[in-house]
Amino acid sequence: MPDWSAQVHDRLRHLDLPTKERQEVVAELAAHLEDLYEEQMRKGLSEPEARENVISEIVRWRELAKDIRRAKLEDEGIMNARTKQLWLPGLVSLATSMVFLTVLIQISMQPRYLGRSPLQMVLLPWMALLPLCGAGGAFLSRSGGGYRWARLAAGLFPTIILFVLGSILVITHLIVPAQPRLWYGSLAVTLGIVLPTAALLPGALPFLRQGKHGTRSAAS
Amino acid sequence: MPKRIRSKIARGSAELAILALLAEQPLYGFEISKRIDERTGGILCFALASLYPMLYDLEKRGWVKGRWEANQNGRDRRYYCLTPSGRKELVPLRREWNFFFQALDRLAGVANA
């Protein structure tokens, strides 16, 4: 008897579900193929013929993996999958990072802190808070059933936006000659994504691991 | 017929077929596909690739519930049973299909074909 479980497991490697759920699907489909195989054998087919017939039952495994994922995870609600997995978590990450930055700037402008440097009052505390934003974005994406790339993108959303805006400014200044200070400012924004990215990443990383969906139970 | 309408009809008929079978008794996937095949004389046929996404979708909607149990051969199989919500859903679904076939019959005389 062929090891149907191993065959299904191998062919459904694209199935992106929480580990437990994935194992259950593999076991269920393997059981189906096992029953089908035995039925073919009872009909008098040889072992290779029966095996061939069973394998040909599913041609498009990748499509099947997608259909199963869609059936198990995707809600038919107001928000589509991309909104739940990328845009909303990304915007939450961006909004919280901007709120932190604004609050820190407001605090640094209070008279009693006027002598202190922006690095000490704004940049370093902001860097310390950014992992929370990265974690929040990646967590929400994972809760929405997001793939690993979506979780990463949601976690790093503030720096992605910063990079896009900075790039637009740089390109604009290249096309339309502007004051050198603006050009250098744009370049600084573009290059300045390195530090925030380094700060957001540690927060997002824990939510990228573990069976692609971590401990999350089926969402949509 | 546009593909979307055709797939909606196929999907709707599949839902009705599965829910109607599970209303009689809990069954596992292979049994469901066998029963549908036998009872429709092979006209409706559910391959693995179409059956399980449908079952998972019905389960997500809370109309069926799956649980692992040993079958008569002592092997673990995931049996699906109809939930009260699924049973409630089956009544209007049957009615809708009845209306659909009556309408189609009035239009195209399919019953006497």
Interface residues (C-beta under 8 A of the other chain):
Chain A: E24 V25 A27 E28 L29 A31 H32 L33 E34 D35 L36 E57 I58 R60 E63 L64 D67 I68 R70 A71 K72 A218 S220
Chain B: Y28 G29 F30 A47 L48 A49 Y52 P53 M54 Y56 D57 K60 R75 D76 R77 R78
